[in-house]
């Protein structure tokens, strides 16, 4: 299948000021066979109103009746998807125009299961996440040693998500890390060294979430996985 459908998973909570740029970065992709699953986590702003202005059949909007934890919301968004591949995009991030096309080509060429890319960090200035070569081998070790993956760069085969039993809803911050770690023990990775995502760092971004909670979750994770081998 040379032109598989890609489900773009966008979770949103009070992200009205980011919606336009986020959705435009998908709509402007060179690759056309995609759907956007916009899962609104009970926002109190006009995020949905902003999204509806695009009037696109490719954008499928779902609204939770109550505020959910992030990874519960991500799981529910993916349950609504139909594509052969999943790609994740946080509402405050954007993609460069050939991201989907290049990742599909890379996965096909490498016969891999999951692909991630380098990315730009936007925090008043623009700088590349890694000037060094990002890894695609020994990924379990690499993830534990120096986690290199931004979720908004990730594309993966949809069936893997369900085989790996989804995101762990008990985490609020490190759910991406936990899920990618579990994938790394069974599936083949590809990487594109080119930055194809703009990751926005701001006061409410995951990067700036409470350090104490991040440490608590990592301690819980380490205790749970301390006997695992890589």
TABELPE-V932700 format. One record per backbone hydrogen bond with DSSP energy under -0.5 kcal/mol. NH is the residue of the N-H (numbers start at 1). CO is the residue of the C=O. If there is no record, write none. Layout:
BEGIN
NH & CO
NH & CO
END
This chain:
BEGIN
4 & 1
6 & 33
7 & 85
8 & 6
8 & 35
9 & 7
9 & 87
10 & 8
10 & 37
11 & 9
12 & 39
18 & 15
19 & 15
20 & 16
22 & 18
23 & 19
24 & 20
25 & 21
26 & 22
26 & 23
27 & 23
28 & 24
29 & 26
30 & 97
34 & 32
35 & 6
36 & 58
37 & 8
37 & 35
38 & 36
38 & 60
39 & 10
39 & 37
40 & 38
40 & 62
41 & 12
41 & 39
42 & 40
50 & 46
51 & 47
52 & 48
53 & 49
53 & 50
54 & 51
55 & 52
59 & 56
60 & 36
60 & 58
61 & 59
62 & 38
64 & 40
71 & 171
72 & 69
73 & 69
74 & 70
75 & 71
76 & 72
77 & 73
78 & 74
79 & 75
80 & 76
80 & 77
81 & 78
84 & 5
85 & 5
86 & 156
87 & 7
88 & 154
89 & 9
91 & 11
93 & 90
94 & 198
96 & 196
99 & 96
102 & 98
103 & 99
104 & 100
105 & 101
106 & 102
107 & 103
108 & 104
109 & 105
110 & 106
111 & 107
112 & 107
113 & 188
114 & 188
115 & 155
116 & 190
118 & 192
118 & 194
120 & 197
121 & 127
122 & 120
122 & 199
123 & 121
123 & 125
127 & 121
127 & 125
129 & 119
142 & 138
143 & 139
144 & 140
145 & 141
146 & 142
147 & 143
153 & 150
154 & 151
155 & 115
156 & 86
157 & 113
158 & 84
160 & 157
161 & 157
161 & 158
162 & 158
163 & 159
164 & 160
165 & 162
166 & 161
169 & 167
171 & 168
178 & 174
179 & 175
180 & 176
181 & 177
182 & 178
183 & 179
184 & 180
185 & 181
185 & 182
186 & 183
187 & 183
189 & 136
190 & 114
192 & 116
193 & 191
196 & 118
196 & 194
198 & 94
199 & 120
199 & 197
200 & 198
201 & 122
201 & 199
202 & 200
205 & 202
208 & 205
209 & 206
214 & 210
215 & 211
216 & 212
217 & 213
218 & 214
219 & 215
220 & 216
221 & 217
222 & 218
223 & 219
224 & 220
225 & 221
226 & 222
228 & 225
END
